[in-house]
């Protein structure tokens, strides 16, 4: 039963082709027994797991982050073609080990922490579902 005036979270599970649309809900409230909710699907084919997860704001030496690609979906994983940082003092390159490609991001000690909470690295792939994605490098506050 939905209590009028209360806020609720709603999880919606969908399958490919990742539709967006409306969901009809049964509220249990006599004054409005049904309601509709709009939803949009945001599905990312490629995300990254960063180690370490956050960069310290104060550093005395060059700091390195290893970003491991995590491909989603039933299609075979694509490959990373190039990486680019537009921030001076932040460099990114691709390394391969045991048949896997990783993005390595190096941050100079004199590079200031970003105004927002992260720097962004552009990653280009050969995958049609993720031609260009962003890799956020998050800073600790």
Residue frames as qw, qx, qy, qz and C-alpha x, y, z in Angstrom:
[[0.000, 0.890, 0.457, 0.000, 0.00, 0.00, 0.00],
 [0.399, 0.365, -0.004, 0.841, 1.31, 3.41, -0.97],
 [0.251, -0.684, -0.459, 0.509, 1.03, 6.10, 1.68],
 [0.283, 0.871, 0.239, 0.323, 0.06, 9.50, 0.21],
 [0.125, -0.967, 0.193, -0.114, 2.84, 12.07, 0.51],
 [0.722, -0.476, 0.450, 0.224, 5.61, 9.48, 1.00],
 [0.394, 0.701, -0.521, -0.286, 8.52, 8.97, -1.40],
 [0.907, -0.087, 0.411, -0.018, 9.39, 5.51, -2.71],
 [0.031, -0.538, 0.713, 0.448, 12.19, 4.01, -4.79],
 [0.871, 0.328, 0.225, -0.287, 11.24, 1.87, -7.76],
 [0.270, -0.418, 0.768, 0.403, 13.55, -0.61, -9.48],
 [0.785, 0.480, 0.060, -0.388, 12.61, -1.57, -13.03],
 [0.496, -0.296, 0.743, 0.338, 14.26, -4.53, -14.76],
 [0.681, 0.625, -0.028, -0.381, 14.29, -4.55, -18.56],
 [0.740, -0.092, 0.557, 0.365, 15.99, -6.68, -21.19],
 [0.111, -0.259, 0.507, 0.814, 17.43, -5.76, -24.59],
 [0.516, 0.486, 0.108, 0.697, 16.63, -3.79, -26.68],
 [0.320, -0.236, -0.357, 0.845, 16.70, -1.50, -23.58],
 [0.025, -0.687, -0.530, -0.496, 13.35, 0.21, -23.96],
 [0.019, -0.059, -0.378, 0.924, 12.34, 3.45, -22.30],
 [0.295, -0.423, -0.648, -0.561, 8.74, 4.21, -21.59],
 [0.463, -0.418, 0.206, -0.754, 6.04, 4.16, -18.93],
 [0.275, -0.075, -0.937, 0.201, 5.19, 1.74, -16.15],
 [0.535, -0.500, -0.242, -0.636, 1.68, 1.47, -14.74],
 [0.158, 0.147, -0.802, 0.557, 1.59, 1.07, -10.96],
 [0.532, -0.575, -0.565, -0.257, -1.14, -0.16, -8.73],
 [0.050, 0.528, -0.394, 0.751, -1.08, 2.20, -5.71],
 [0.389, -0.343, -0.813, 0.264, -3.65, 0.72, -3.39],
 [0.014, 0.259, 0.310, -0.915, -4.94, 4.26, -2.70],
 [0.317, 0.593, 0.735, -0.088, -8.71, 4.57, -3.40],
 [0.173, 0.848, 0.080, -0.495, -8.42, 8.18, -4.60],
 [0.412, 0.715, -0.482, -0.295, -5.84, 7.17, -7.23],
 [0.927, -0.145, 0.336, -0.077, -5.73, 3.39, -7.63],
 [0.831, 0.222, 0.241, 0.449, -3.24, 3.55, -10.52],
 [0.029, -0.908, 0.195, 0.371, -0.45, 5.84, -11.58],
 [0.848, 0.451, 0.030, 0.275, 2.11, 5.88, -14.38],
 [0.443, -0.754, 0.286, 0.393, 5.83, 6.52, -14.09],
 [0.633, 0.738, -0.233, -0.004, 8.14, 7.45, -16.96],
 [0.720, -0.508, 0.378, 0.284, 11.52, 5.74, -17.09],
 [0.527, 0.764, -0.364, -0.081, 14.62, 5.98, -19.26],
 [0.957, -0.157, 0.076, 0.232, 17.21, 3.27, -19.55],
 [0.119, 0.881, -0.457, 0.006, 20.83, 4.27, -19.16],
 [0.965, -0.106, 0.200, 0.130, 22.98, 1.32, -20.05],
 [0.062, 0.847, -0.496, -0.181, 26.71, 1.59, -20.49],
 [0.931, 0.287, -0.225, 0.010, 28.47, -1.00, -22.60],
 [0.698, 0.228, -0.381, 0.561, 31.86, -0.10, -21.11],
 [0.407, -0.889, 0.072, -0.197, 32.77, 1.08, -17.62],
 [0.519, 0.485, -0.568, 0.416, 36.04, 0.98, -15.69],
 [0.764, -0.613, -0.179, 0.090, 37.15, -0.31, -12.30],
 [0.271, 0.798, -0.342, 0.415, 39.92, 1.95, -10.98],
 [0.838, -0.442, -0.171, 0.273, 42.66, 0.88, -8.57],
 [0.039, -0.316, -0.720, 0.617, 43.06, 2.77, -6.39],
 [0.114, 0.711, 0.686, 0.108, 39.52, 4.12, -6.54],
 [0.022, -0.988, -0.150, -0.030, 40.40, 7.70, -5.54],
 [0.593, 0.414, -0.185, 0.666, 43.43, 9.93, -5.99],
 [0.432, -0.610, -0.363, 0.556, 44.68, 11.82, -2.91],
 [0.182, 0.967, 0.162, 0.074, 44.37, 15.59, -3.29],
 [0.134, -0.880, 0.454, 0.040, 47.90, 16.12, -1.94],
 [0.974, 0.137, 0.027, 0.178, 50.65, 14.05, -3.55],
 [0.328, -0.803, 0.390, 0.308, 54.43, 14.21, -3.14],
 [0.255, -0.292, 0.793, 0.470, 55.21, 11.97, -6.10],
 [0.433, 0.117, -0.561, -0.696, 53.67, 10.88, -9.38],
 [0.562, 0.043, 0.668, -0.485, 50.46, 8.94, -8.71],
 [0.226, 0.136, -0.812, -0.521, 49.25, 6.08, -10.90],
 [0.675, 0.138, 0.435, -0.580, 45.76, 4.69, -11.41],
 [0.035, -0.074, 0.924, 0.374, 45.11, 1.40, -13.22],
 [0.608, 0.230, 0.173, -0.740, 41.69, 1.33, -14.91],
 [0.241, -0.002, 0.955, 0.175, 40.40, -2.10, -15.87],
 [0.438, 0.032, -0.357, -0.824, 37.73, -2.13, -18.58],
 [0.344, 0.173, 0.865, -0.321, 34.49, -3.92, -17.73],
 [0.275, 0.027, -0.593, -0.756, 32.48, -4.78, -20.84],
 [0.482, 0.190, 0.651, -0.555, 28.76, -5.48, -20.48],
 [0.698, 0.417, -0.118, -0.570, 26.38, -7.32, -22.73],
 [0.909, 0.034, 0.414, -0.014, 26.41, -10.57, -24.61],
 [0.659, 0.729, -0.156, 0.099, 28.61, -9.34, -27.47],
 [0.821, -0.031, -0.161, 0.547, 32.34, -10.04, -27.35],
 [0.336, -0.784, -0.055, 0.519, 34.39, -7.34, -25.66],
 [0.496, 0.853, -0.016, 0.163, 35.70, -4.60, -27.90],
 [0.743, -0.099, -0.113, 0.652, 39.19, -3.21, -27.73],
 [0.162, -0.896, -0.071, 0.406, 40.53, 0.12, -26.60],
 [0.679, 0.585, 0.155, 0.415, 42.05, 2.01, -29.52],
 [0.350, 0.434, -0.190, 0.808, 43.26, 5.23, -27.88],
 [0.413, -0.725, -0.462, 0.300, 43.14, 7.29, -24.69],
 [0.297, 0.535, 0.038, 0.790, 43.50, 11.05, -24.26],
 [0.356, -0.671, -0.429, 0.489, 43.83, 13.49, -21.39],
 [0.258, 0.776, 0.180, 0.547, 43.34, 17.19, -22.03],
 [0.478, -0.877, 0.006, -0.035, 44.66, 18.15, -18.57],
 [0.396, 0.677, -0.522, 0.334, 48.33, 19.21, -18.27],
 [0.188, -0.474, 0.732, -0.452, 50.09, 16.97, -15.78],
 [0.752, 0.041, 0.564, -0.339, 47.69, 14.07, -16.36],
 [0.291, 0.431, -0.729, -0.444, 48.82, 11.44, -18.85],
 [0.832, 0.049, 0.437, -0.339, 47.06, 8.30, -20.00],
 [0.311, 0.458, -0.751, -0.360, 48.26, 5.33, -22.01],
 [0.937, -0.015, -0.090, -0.338, 47.25, 1.76, -22.80],
 [0.106, -0.504, 0.855, -0.067, 49.15, -1.22, -21.37],
 [0.867, 0.034, -0.344, -0.358, 48.61, -4.89, -22.10],
 [0.159, -0.421, 0.851, -0.272, 49.24, -7.81, -19.79],
 [0.313, 0.080, 0.937, -0.130, 48.16, -11.44, -20.19],
 [0.097, 0.360, 0.778, 0.505, 46.05, -10.56, -23.23],
 [0.113, -0.826, -0.537, 0.129, 44.11, -7.83, -21.42],
 [0.292, 0.497, 0.039, 0.816, 44.32, -4.09, -22.09],
 [0.372, -0.686, -0.460, 0.424, 44.31, -1.57, -19.23],
 [0.180, 0.851, 0.046, 0.491, 44.33, 2.21, -19.10],
 [0.622, -0.322, -0.310, 0.643, 47.11, 3.63, -16.98],
 [0.015, 0.917, 0.145, 0.371, 46.66, 7.21, -15.80],
 [0.629, -0.147, -0.294, 0.705, 49.59, 9.08, -14.25],
 [0.123, -0.945, -0.215, -0.214, 49.14, 12.33, -12.33],
 [0.473, 0.413, -0.347, 0.697, 52.11, 14.57, -11.60],
 [0.416, -0.448, -0.587, 0.530, 52.51, 15.67, -7.96],
 [0.085, -0.253, -0.074, 0.961, 52.32, 19.36, -8.91],
 [0.196, -0.331, -0.650, -0.656, 49.08, 18.83, -10.88],
 [0.299, -0.103, 0.422, -0.850, 46.32, 20.54, -8.87],
 [0.238, 0.332, 0.894, -0.185, 43.18, 18.68, -7.91],
 [0.028, 0.406, 0.599, 0.689, 40.29, 19.43, -10.27],
 [0.285, -0.164, 0.155, -0.932, 37.58, 21.99, -9.50],
 [0.837, -0.166, -0.206, -0.479, 35.04, 19.22, -9.78],
 [0.731, -0.477, 0.468, -0.137, 35.74, 15.95, -8.01],
 [0.810, -0.019, 0.523, 0.266, 37.40, 14.23, -11.01],
 [0.079, 0.530, -0.540, -0.649, 39.43, 14.52, -14.20],
 [0.836, 0.367, 0.299, -0.278, 38.09, 12.91, -17.35],
 [0.247, -0.363, 0.761, 0.477, 40.04, 10.72, -19.76],
 [0.721, 0.413, -0.107, -0.547, 38.57, 10.14, -23.24],
 [0.466, -0.191, 0.854, 0.132, 38.68, 6.50, -24.31],
 [0.621, 0.422, -0.294, -0.592, 38.05, 5.45, -27.92],
 [0.586, -0.112, 0.801, -0.040, 37.21, 1.85, -28.80],
 [0.157, 0.125, -0.760, -0.618, 36.39, -0.25, -31.85],
 [0.063, 0.361, 0.911, -0.190, 33.04, -1.25, -30.30],
 [0.077, -0.450, -0.481, -0.748, 29.89, 0.16, -31.94],
 [0.478, -0.713, -0.503, -0.100, 28.15, 0.32, -28.54],
 [0.507, -0.789, -0.033, 0.344, 30.95, 2.38, -26.97],
 [0.635, 0.630, 0.030, 0.446, 32.85, 4.31, -29.65],
 [0.243, 0.470, -0.350, 0.773, 33.92, 7.02, -27.21],
 [0.619, -0.650, -0.441, -0.016, 33.47, 6.83, -23.45],
 [0.020, -0.790, 0.347, -0.505, 34.76, 8.86, -20.54],
 [0.741, -0.163, -0.551, 0.348, 36.89, 7.45, -17.77],
 [0.278, -0.881, 0.046, -0.380, 36.46, 9.57, -14.62],
 [0.601, 0.106, -0.556, 0.564, 39.52, 9.74, -12.34],
 [0.451, -0.799, -0.295, -0.268, 38.06, 10.62, -8.95],
 [0.267, 0.447, -0.491, 0.698, 39.80, 12.63, -6.26],
 [0.480, -0.487, -0.664, 0.302, 39.36, 12.18, -2.52],
 [0.098, -0.806, -0.067, -0.580, 38.13, 15.19, -0.59]]
